[in-house]
Amino acid sequence: MASREAIVQGQLFDLPAGYPAIVAGVSWVYGVLLTFADPAILVELDELEDYDPSRPAAENDYQRQEVAVFDLQHQSIGHAWTYVMSLEQVQRSNGTLLPHGKWSSC
């Protein structure tokens, strides 16, 4: 596995449950791009996020979507999968917008 700091476009929210959620948007969201040698890791990541592609979308907290990824200088570095929550779901969960696009569990 390899990792590097990266950004994507969206909006980032802090959820009261203690984890972040990204929704569609045009702001920059900061995070870490993880690269795995075996694409089968998606099955394990889907389980971690409780995402089942065979379930109706409304039954998943997140949807797995391919998004454009950029380095910290805003240069394209490709595409990656991410788990995106709907704005309505974030609002039902009482999420707090993080306008600077950075989340910390501390």
A tleap script that builds the chain and sets N, CA, C and O, in Angstrom:
source leaprc.protein.ff14SB
mol = sequence {
  NMET ALA SER ARG GLU ALA ILE VAL GLN GLY
  GLN LEU PHE ASP LEU PRO ALA GLY TYR PRO
  ALA ILE VAL ALA GLY VAL SER TRP VAL TYR
  GLY VAL LEU LEU THR PHE ALA ASP PRO ALA
  ILE LEU VAL GLU LEU ASP GLU LEU GLU ASP
  TYR ASP PRO SER ARG PRO ALA ALA GLU ASN
  ASP TYR GLN ARG GLN GLU VAL ALA VAL PHE
  ASP LEU GLN HIE GLN SER ILE GLY HIE ALA
  TRP THR TYR VAL MET SER LEU GLU GLN VAL
  GLN ARG SER ASN GLY THR LEU LEU PRO HIE
  GLY LYS TRP SER SER CCYS
}
set mol.1.N position { 0.849 -1.178 0.000 }
set mol.1.CA position { 0.000 0.000 0.000 }
set mol.1.C position { 0.894 1.241 0.000 }
set mol.1.O position { 1.928 1.284 0.667 }
set mol.2.N position { 0.476 2.226 -0.750 }
set mol.2.CA position { 1.166 3.520 -0.767 }
set mol.2.C position { 0.167 4.595 -0.371 }
set mol.2.O position { -1.038 4.426 -0.556 }
set mol.3.N position { 0.659 5.691 0.168 }
set mol.3.CA position { -0.223 6.794 0.543 }
set mol.3.C position { 0.451 8.117 0.218 }
set mol.3.O position { 1.676 8.243 0.219 }
set mol.4.N position { -0.403 9.101 -0.063 }
set mol.4.CA position { 0.099 10.462 -0.283 }
set mol.4.C position { -1.035 11.447 -0.027 }
set mol.4.O position { -2.208 11.130 -0.223 }
set mol.5.N position { -0.668 12.637 0.410 }
set mol.5.CA position { -1.663 13.673 0.617 }
set mol.5.C position { -2.262 14.056 -0.733 }
set mol.5.O position { -1.568 14.102 -1.749 }
set mol.6.N position { -3.562 14.327 -0.720 }
set mol.6.CA position { -4.247 14.660 -1.963 }
set mol.6.C position { -5.491 15.478 -1.641 }
set mol.6.O position { -5.898 15.591 -0.484 }
set mol.7.N position { -6.086 16.048 -2.687 }
set mol.7.CA position { -7.325 16.804 -2.539 }
set mol.7.C position { -8.312 16.381 -3.618 }
set mol.7.O position { -7.932 15.940 -4.703 }
set mol.8.N position { -9.587 16.528 -3.288 }
set mol.8.CA position { -10.678 16.301 -4.233 }
set mol.8.C position { -11.669 17.446 -4.061 }
set mol.8.O position { -11.626 18.173 -3.068 }
set mol.9.N position { -12.553 17.598 -5.028 }
set mol.9.CA position { -13.574 18.633 -4.901 }
set mol.9.C position { -14.803 18.054 -4.216 }
set mol.9.O position { -15.213 16.925 -4.486 }
set mol.10.N position { -15.373 18.843 -3.335 }
set mol.10.CA position { -16.552 18.432 -2.589 }
set mol.10.C position { -16.777 19.375 -1.426 }
set mol.10.O position { -16.234 20.479 -1.388 }
set mol.11.N position { -17.570 18.933 -0.494 }
set mol.11.CA position { -17.756 19.639 0.781 }
set mol.11.C position { -17.563 18.605 1.870 }
set mol.11.O position { -18.017 17.469 1.741 }
set mol.12.N position { -16.895 18.990 2.935 }
set mol.12.CA position { -16.596 18.068 4.020 }
set mol.12.C position { -17.407 18.448 5.260 }
set mol.12.O position { -17.537 19.624 5.602 }
set mol.13.N position { -17.941 17.434 5.917 }
set mol.13.CA position { -18.737 17.626 7.128 }
set mol.13.C position { -18.196 16.743 8.239 }
set mol.13.O position { -17.688 15.649 7.991 }
set mol.14.N position { -18.311 17.230 9.461 }
set mol.14.CA position { -17.998 16.459 10.660 }
set mol.14.C position { -19.327 15.930 11.182 }
set mol.14.O position { -20.245 16.703 11.456 }
set mol.15.N position { -19.427 14.613 11.318 }
set mol.15.CA position { -20.662 14.009 11.819 }
set mol.15.C position { -20.558 13.757 13.317 }
set mol.15.O position { -19.480 13.427 13.811 }
set mol.16.N position { -21.669 13.908 14.054 }
set mol.16.CA position { -21.645 13.677 15.500 }
set mol.16.C position { -21.194 12.265 15.876 }
set mol.16.O position { -20.750 12.038 17.002 }
set mol.17.N position { -21.303 11.319 14.949 }
set mol.17.CA position { -20.881 9.946 15.220 }
set mol.17.C position { -19.360 9.815 15.312 }
set mol.17.O position { -18.851 8.758 15.684 }
set mol.18.N position { -18.624 10.896 14.972 }
set mol.18.CA position { -17.175 10.881 15.134 }
set mol.18.C position { -16.383 10.596 13.870 }
set mol.18.O position { -15.209 10.234 13.945 }
set mol.19.N position { -16.995 10.751 12.736 }
set mol.19.CA position { -16.266 10.564 11.478 }
set mol.19.C position { -16.732 11.590 10.457 }
set mol.19.O position { -17.785 12.203 10.632 }
set mol.20.N position { -15.954 11.786 9.382 }
set mol.20.CA position { -16.312 12.792 8.389 }
set mol.20.C position { -17.204 12.226 7.289 }
set mol.20.O position { -17.339 11.011 7.142 }
set mol.21.N position { -17.799 13.117 6.533 }
set mol.21.CA position { -18.560 12.747 5.342 }
set mol.21.C position { -18.281 13.779 4.270 }
set mol.21.O position { -18.254 14.979 4.542 }
set mol.22.N position { -18.075 13.309 3.054 }
set mol.22.CA position { -17.892 14.205 1.926 }
set mol.22.C position { -19.159 14.156 1.085 }
set mol.22.O position { -19.757 13.096 0.895 }
set mol.23.N position { -19.555 15.317 0.587 }
set mol.23.CA position { -20.690 15.412 -0.331 }
set mol.23.C position { -20.206 16.133 -1.591 }
set mol.23.O position { -19.135 16.741 -1.598 }
set mol.24.N position { -20.996 16.057 -2.638 }
set mol.24.CA position { -20.642 16.737 -3.885 }
set mol.24.C position { -20.503 18.233 -3.633 }
set mol.24.O position { -21.236 18.798 -2.821 }
set mol.25.N position { -19.582 18.865 -4.311 }
set mol.25.CA position { -19.379 20.299 -4.170 }
set mol.25.C position { -18.160 20.737 -4.954 }
set mol.25.O position { -17.535 19.937 -5.651 }
set mol.26.N position { -17.825 22.014 -4.837 }
set mol.26.CA position { -16.707 22.558 -5.604 }
set mol.26.C position { -15.567 23.070 -4.724 }
set mol.26.O position { -14.585 23.600 -5.242 }
set mol.27.N position { -15.679 22.923 -3.423 }
set mol.27.CA position { -14.587 23.305 -2.523 }
set mol.27.C position { -13.525 22.208 -2.537 }
set mol.27.O position { -13.759 21.112 -3.048 }
set mol.28.N position { -12.365 22.510 -1.976 }
set mol.28.CA position { -11.308 21.511 -1.883 }
set mol.28.C position { -11.403 20.773 -0.560 }
set mol.28.O position { -11.545 21.389 0.497 }
set mol.29.N position { -11.323 19.452 -0.623 }
set mol.29.CA position { -11.337 18.593 0.550 }
set mol.29.C position { -9.987 17.884 0.608 }
set mol.29.O position { -9.562 17.258 -0.363 }
set mol.30.N position { -9.325 17.988 1.748 }
set mol.30.CA position { -7.989 17.434 1.941 }
set mol.30.C position { -8.070 16.049 2.564 }
set mol.30.O position { -8.898 15.789 3.438 }
set mol.31.N position { -7.198 15.169 2.099 }
set mol.31.CA position { -7.174 13.825 2.648 }
set mol.31.C position { -5.921 13.090 2.220 }
set mol.31.O position { -4.904 13.694 1.877 }
set mol.32.N position { -6.022 11.774 2.250 }
set mol.32.CA position { -4.905 10.903 1.896 }
set mol.32.C position { -5.384 9.941 0.826 }
set mol.32.O position { -6.413 9.283 0.987 }
set mol.33.N position { -4.641 9.860 -0.261 }
set mol.33.CA position { -4.918 8.909 -1.327 }
set mol.33.C position { -4.175 7.624 -1.004 }
set mol.33.O position { -2.950 7.616 -0.881 }
set mol.34.N position { -4.925 6.540 -0.867 }
set mol.34.CA position { -4.328 5.227 -0.620 }
set mol.34.C position { -4.351 4.438 -1.923 }
set mol.34.O position { -5.370 4.400 -2.613 }
set mol.35.N position { -3.244 3.816 -2.253 }
set mol.35.CA position { -3.126 3.012 -3.462 }
set mol.35.C position { -2.796 1.580 -3.052 }
set mol.35.O position { -1.848 1.340 -2.304 }
set mol.36.N position { -3.588 0.632 -3.552 }
set mol.36.CA position { -3.414 -0.776 -3.212 }
set mol.36.C position { -3.059 -1.566 -4.465 }
set mol.36.O position { -3.553 -1.266 -5.552 }
set mol.37.N position { -2.210 -2.567 -4.317 }
set mol.37.CA position { -1.809 -3.409 -5.439 }
set mol.37.C position { -2.951 -4.292 -5.928 }
set mol.37.O position { -3.052 -4.572 -7.123 }
set mol.38.N position { -3.807 -4.730 -5.015 }
set mol.38.CA position { -4.878 -5.661 -5.362 }
set mol.38.C position { -6.224 -4.944 -5.347 }
set mol.38.O position { -6.675 -4.523 -4.282 }
set mol.39.N position { -6.880 -4.794 -6.505 }
set mol.39.CA position { -8.176 -4.101 -6.542 }
set mol.39.C position { -9.271 -4.821 -5.749 }
set mol.39.O position { -10.324 -4.238 -5.488 }
set mol.40.N position { -9.041 -6.066 -5.368 }
set mol.40.CA position { -10.027 -6.795 -4.561 }
set mol.40.C position { -10.201 -6.160 -3.183 }
set mol.40.O position { -11.145 -6.490 -2.464 }
set mol.41.N position { -9.294 -5.247 -2.809 }
set mol.41.CA position { -9.416 -4.551 -1.527 }
set mol.41.C position { -10.736 -3.793 -1.441 }
set mol.41.O position { -11.225 -3.520 -0.344 }
set mol.42.N position { -11.320 -3.448 -2.600 }
set mol.42.CA position { -12.599 -2.727 -2.596 }
set mol.42.C position { -13.674 -3.484 -1.838 }
set mol.42.O position { -14.533 -2.871 -1.204 }
set mol.43.N position { -13.639 -4.801 -1.895 }
set mol.43.CA position { -14.628 -5.603 -1.165 }
set mol.43.C position { -14.501 -5.332 0.332 }
set mol.43.O position { -15.506 -5.137 1.016 }
set mol.44.N position { -13.275 -5.318 0.841 }
set mol.44.CA position { -13.056 -5.059 2.269 }
set mol.44.C position { -13.408 -3.621 2.634 }
set mol.44.O position { -13.987 -3.373 3.692 }
set mol.45.N position { -13.062 -2.675 1.766 }
set mol.45.CA position { -13.396 -1.278 2.039 }
set mol.45.C position { -14.913 -1.071 2.020 }
set mol.45.O position { -15.454 -0.330 2.841 }
set mol.46.N position { -15.585 -1.722 1.090 }
set mol.46.CA position { -17.052 -1.642 1.057 }
set mol.46.C position { -17.649 -2.156 2.362 }
set mol.46.O position { -18.580 -1.556 2.900 }
set mol.47.N position { -17.119 -3.261 2.869 }
set mol.47.CA position { -17.606 -3.796 4.149 }
set mol.47.C position { -17.357 -2.804 5.280 }
set mol.47.O position { -18.229 -2.586 6.121 }
set mol.48.N position { -16.168 -2.202 5.302 }
set mol.48.CA position { -15.834 -1.221 6.333 }
set mol.48.C position { -16.812 -0.057 6.318 }
set mol.48.O position { -17.217 0.430 7.374 }
set mol.49.N position { -17.194 0.394 5.123 }
set mol.49.CA position { -18.105 1.530 4.972 }
set mol.49.C position { -19.572 1.102 4.947 }
set mol.49.O position { -20.458 1.934 4.750 }
set mol.50.N position { -19.830 -0.188 5.145 }
set mol.50.CA position { -21.183 -0.744 5.092 }
set mol.50.C position { -21.878 -0.375 3.783 }
set mol.50.O position { -23.055 -0.017 3.760 }
set mol.51.N position { -21.117 -0.475 2.701 }
set mol.51.CA position { -21.636 -0.183 1.379 }
set mol.51.C position { -21.825 -1.495 0.622 }
set mol.51.O position { -20.900 -2.299 0.513 }
set mol.52.N position { -23.017 -1.699 0.108 }
set mol.52.CA position { -23.319 -2.884 -0.687 }
set mol.52.C position { -23.868 -2.415 -2.025 }
set mol.52.O position { -24.986 -1.902 -2.080 }
set mol.53.N position { -23.106 -2.577 -3.112 }
set mol.53.CA position { -23.558 -2.083 -4.413 }
set mol.53.C position { -24.832 -2.761 -4.910 }
set mol.53.O position { -25.491 -2.243 -5.811 }
set mol.54.N position { -25.185 -3.900 -4.341 }
set mol.54.CA position { -26.411 -4.586 -4.775 }
set mol.54.C position { -27.650 -4.110 -4.020 }
set mol.54.O position { -28.773 -4.435 -4.404 }
set mol.55.N position { -27.449 -3.337 -2.940 }
set mol.55.CA position { -28.589 -2.782 -2.193 }
set mol.55.C position { -29.115 -1.556 -2.892 }
set mol.55.O position { -28.374 -0.900 -3.625 }
set mol.56.N position { -30.394 -1.222 -2.684 }
set mol.56.CA position { -30.891 0.075 -3.182 }
set mol.56.C position { -30.064 1.207 -2.560 }
set mol.56.O position { -29.668 1.128 -1.397 }
set mol.57.N position { -29.812 2.240 -3.333 }
set mol.57.CA position { -28.958 3.347 -2.888 }
set mol.57.C position { -29.404 3.918 -1.548 }
set mol.57.O position { -28.561 4.269 -0.723 }
set mol.58.N position { -30.685 4.017 -1.316 }
set mol.58.CA position { -31.206 4.604 -0.080 }
set mol.58.C position { -30.838 3.784 1.159 }
set mol.58.O position { -30.906 4.297 2.276 }
set mol.59.N position { -30.453 2.530 0.979 }
set mol.59.CA position { -30.105 1.672 2.116 }
set mol.59.C position { -28.627 1.733 2.478 }
set mol.59.O position { -28.209 1.133 3.467 }
set mol.60.N position { -27.834 2.449 1.691 }
set mol.60.CA position { -26.419 2.650 1.992 }
set mol.60.C position { -26.235 4.058 2.543 }
set mol.60.O position { -26.864 4.999 2.061 }
set mol.61.N position { -25.378 4.210 3.550 }
set mol.61.CA position { -25.057 5.549 4.044 }
set mol.61.C position { -24.275 6.323 3.000 }
set mol.61.O position { -24.442 7.534 2.857 }
set mol.62.N position { -23.424 5.623 2.275 }
set mol.62.CA position { -22.573 6.237 1.264 }
set mol.62.C position { -22.799 5.563 -0.082 }
set mol.62.O position { -23.323 4.452 -0.164 }
set mol.63.N position { -22.388 6.266 -1.133 }
set mol.63.CA position { -22.281 5.684 -2.464 }
set mol.63.C position { -20.808 5.730 -2.841 }
set mol.63.O position { -20.147 6.750 -2.650 }
set mol.64.N position { -20.293 4.626 -3.378 }
set mol.64.CA position { -18.903 4.629 -3.830 }
set mol.64.C position { -18.872 5.266 -5.215 }
set mol.64.O position { -19.562 4.818 -6.131 }
set mol.65.N position { -18.056 6.327 -5.357 }
set mol.65.CA position { -17.975 7.053 -6.620 }
set mol.65.C position { -16.516 7.276 -7.004 }
set mol.65.O position { -15.647 7.436 -6.146 }
set mol.66.N position { -16.272 7.281 -8.296 }
set mol.66.CA position { -14.943 7.600 -8.790 }
set mol.66.C position { -14.838 9.118 -8.930 }
set mol.66.O position { -15.697 9.752 -9.542 }
set mol.67.N position { -13.795 9.687 -8.367 }
set mol.67.CA position { -13.618 11.140 -8.401 }
set mol.67.C position { -12.223 11.490 -8.897 }
set mol.67.O position { -11.292 10.693 -8.787 }
set mol.68.N position { -12.093 12.691 -9.441 }
set mol.68.CA position { -10.789 13.209 -9.845 }
set mol.68.C position { -10.003 13.570 -8.586 }
set mol.68.O position { -10.548 14.130 -7.635 }
set mol.69.N position { -8.723 13.240 -8.600 }
set mol.69.CA position { -7.848 13.486 -7.450 }
set mol.69.C position { -6.693 14.380 -7.902 }
set mol.69.O position { -6.179 14.250 -9.013 }
set mol.70.N position { -6.300 15.296 -7.003 }
set mol.70.CA position { -5.258 16.266 -7.311 }
set mol.70.C position { -4.210 16.268 -6.206 }
set mol.70.O position { -4.502 15.925 -5.060 }
set mol.71.N position { -2.991 16.655 -6.557 }
set mol.71.CA position { -1.985 16.838 -5.516 }
set mol.71.C position { -2.244 18.191 -4.840 }
set mol.71.O position { -3.171 18.907 -5.220 }
set mol.72.N position { -1.440 18.534 -3.854 }
set mol.72.CA position { -1.687 19.756 -3.096 }
set mol.72.C position { -1.409 21.030 -3.895 }
set mol.72.O position { -1.730 22.130 -3.444 }
set mol.73.N position { -0.814 20.882 -5.079 }
set mol.73.CA position { -0.595 22.026 -5.961 }
set mol.73.C position { -1.685 22.093 -7.042 }
set mol.73.O position { -1.564 22.834 -8.018 }
set mol.74.N position { -2.745 21.307 -6.848 }
set mol.74.CA position { -3.911 21.285 -7.735 }
set mol.74.C position { -3.617 20.674 -9.108 }
set mol.74.O position { -4.318 20.963 -10.078 }
set mol.75.N position { -2.597 19.840 -9.190 }
set mol.75.CA position { -2.266 19.131 -10.423 }
set mol.75.C position { -2.938 17.761 -10.395 }
set mol.75.O position { -2.882 17.062 -9.383 }
set mol.76.N position { -3.566 17.382 -11.490 }
set mol.76.CA position { -4.275 16.105 -11.560 }
set mol.76.C position { -3.312 14.939 -11.344 }
set mol.76.O position { -2.221 14.897 -11.913 }
set mol.77.N position { -3.744 13.996 -10.510 }
set mol.77.CA position { -2.962 12.767 -10.325 }
set mol.77.C position { -3.804 11.532 -10.647 }
set mol.77.O position { -3.397 10.407 -10.359 }
set mol.78.N position { -4.975 11.745 -11.243 }
set mol.78.CA position { -5.790 10.610 -11.672 }
set mol.78.C position { -7.157 10.581 -11.014 }
set mol.78.O position { -7.702 11.609 -10.612 }
set mol.79.N position { -7.694 9.377 -10.916 }
set mol.79.CA position { -9.013 9.158 -10.325 }
set mol.79.C position { -8.917 8.101 -9.242 }
set mol.79.O position { -8.032 7.246 -9.267 }
set mol.80.N position { -9.836 8.169 -8.292 }
set mol.80.CA position { -9.863 7.195 -7.199 }
set mol.80.C position { -11.299 7.019 -6.730 }
set mol.80.O position { -12.162 7.862 -6.971 }
set mol.81.N position { -11.527 5.910 -6.060 }
set mol.81.CA position { -12.831 5.676 -5.450 }
set mol.81.C position { -12.922 6.409 -4.123 }
set mol.81.O position { -11.952 6.472 -3.367 }
set mol.82.N position { -14.089 6.959 -3.847 }
set mol.82.CA position { -14.353 7.542 -2.535 }
set mol.82.C position { -15.802 7.250 -2.170 }
set mol.82.O position { -16.612 6.907 -3.031 }
set mol.83.N position { -16.112 7.387 -0.917 }
set mol.83.CA position { -17.469 7.137 -0.435 }
set mol.83.C position { -18.123 8.484 -0.165 }
set mol.83.O position { -17.688 9.234 0.708 }
set mol.84.N position { -19.165 8.780 -0.918 }
set mol.84.CA position { -19.836 10.077 -0.887 }
set mol.84.C position { -21.202 9.919 -0.237 }
set mol.84.O position { -21.947 8.991 -0.549 }
set mol.85.N position { -21.522 10.832 0.668 }
set mol.85.CA position { -22.818 10.842 1.334 }
set mol.85.C position { -23.675 11.934 0.688 }
set mol.85.O position { -23.147 12.934 0.202 }
set mol.86.N position { -24.969 11.746 0.684 }
set mol.86.CA position { -25.849 12.793 0.159 }
set mol.86.C position { -25.955 13.923 1.182 }
set mol.86.O position { -25.814 13.697 2.384 }
set mol.87.N position { -26.202 15.129 0.703 }
set mol.87.CA position { -26.368 16.266 1.597 }
set mol.87.C position { -27.542 16.034 2.542 }
set mol.87.O position { -27.483 16.410 3.713 }
set mol.88.N position { -28.600 15.420 2.041 }
set mol.88.CA position { -29.777 15.139 2.883 }
set mol.88.C position { -29.400 14.213 4.042 }
set mol.88.O position { -29.846 14.419 5.171 }
set mol.89.N position { -28.584 13.199 3.765 }
set mol.89.CA position { -28.144 12.274 4.814 }
set mol.89.C position { -27.293 13.018 5.844 }
set mol.89.O position { -27.448 12.799 7.045 }
set mol.90.N position { -26.406 13.884 5.390 }
set mol.90.CA position { -25.575 14.668 6.301 }
set mol.90.C position { -26.451 15.554 7.178 }
set mol.90.O position { -26.211 15.666 8.380 }
set mol.91.N position { -27.464 16.184 6.589 }
set mol.91.CA position { -28.357 17.047 7.352 }
set mol.91.C position { -29.148 16.248 8.383 }
set mol.91.O position { -29.329 16.705 9.512 }
set mol.92.N position { -29.624 15.055 8.006 }
set mol.92.CA position { -30.344 14.195 8.972 }
set mol.92.C position { -29.434 13.779 10.115 }
set mol.92.O position { -29.892 13.563 11.237 }
set mol.93.N position { -28.140 13.666 9.824 }
set mol.93.CA position { -27.168 13.269 10.844 }
set mol.93.C position { -26.630 14.458 11.638 }
set mol.93.O position { -25.772 14.289 12.505 }
set mol.94.N position { -27.132 15.662 11.343 }
set mol.94.CA position { -26.676 16.879 12.014 }
set mol.94.C position { -25.189 17.140 11.813 }
set mol.94.O position { -24.481 17.517 12.746 }
set mol.95.N position { -24.724 16.932 10.578 }
set mol.95.CA position { -23.327 17.190 10.259 }
set mol.95.C position { -23.012 18.671 10.286 }
set mol.95.O position { -23.869 19.507 9.997 }
set mol.96.N position { -21.785 18.987 10.634 }
set mol.96.CA position { -21.296 20.365 10.680 }
set mol.96.C position { -20.323 20.582 9.522 }
set mol.96.O position { -19.344 19.848 9.385 }
set mol.97.N position { -20.588 21.581 8.697 }
set mol.97.CA position { -19.721 21.895 7.569 }
set mol.97.C position { -18.338 22.308 8.061 }
set mol.97.O position { -18.203 23.107 8.987 }
set mol.98.N position { -17.315 21.747 7.421 }
set mol.98.CA position { -15.926 22.128 7.678 }
set mol.98.C position { -15.468 22.939 6.467 }
set mol.98.O position { -14.967 22.364 5.501 }
set mol.99.N position { -15.631 24.264 6.500 }
set mol.99.CA position { -15.414 25.087 5.312 }
set mol.99.C position { -13.983 25.048 4.769 }
set mol.99.O position { -13.773 25.362 3.598 }
set mol.100.N position { -13.015 24.678 5.571 }
set mol.100.CA position { -11.637 24.622 5.104 }
set mol.100.C position { -11.271 23.249 4.532 }
set mol.100.O position { -10.144 23.040 4.083 }
set mol.101.N position { -12.235 22.312 4.552 }
set mol.101.CA position { -12.030 21.016 3.935 }
set mol.101.C position { -11.074 20.084 4.635 }
set mol.101.O position { -10.550 19.154 4.022 }
set mol.102.N position { -10.835 20.320 5.928 }
set mol.102.CA position { -9.922 19.467 6.684 }
set mol.102.C position { -10.650 18.914 7.895 }
set mol.102.O position { -11.396 19.628 8.565 }
set mol.103.N position { -10.425 17.620 8.173 }
set mol.103.CA position { -11.060 16.951 9.305 }
set mol.103.C position { -9.997 16.353 10.186 }
set mol.103.O position { -8.979 15.852 9.709 }
set mol.104.N position { -10.242 16.410 11.474 }
set mol.104.CA position { -9.352 15.772 12.436 }
set mol.104.C position { -10.195 15.122 13.508 }
set mol.104.O position { -11.170 15.705 13.981 }
set mol.105.N position { -9.820 13.907 13.893 }
set mol.105.CA position { -10.557 13.212 14.950 }
set mol.105.C position { -10.136 13.677 16.322 }
set mol.105.O position { -10.704 13.247 17.326 }
set mol.106.N position { -9.132 14.564 16.384 }
set mol.106.CA position { -8.621 15.055 17.690 }
set mol.106.C position { -9.408 16.259 18.150 }
set mol.106.O position { -9.130 16.808 19.216 }
savepdb mol mol.pdb
quit
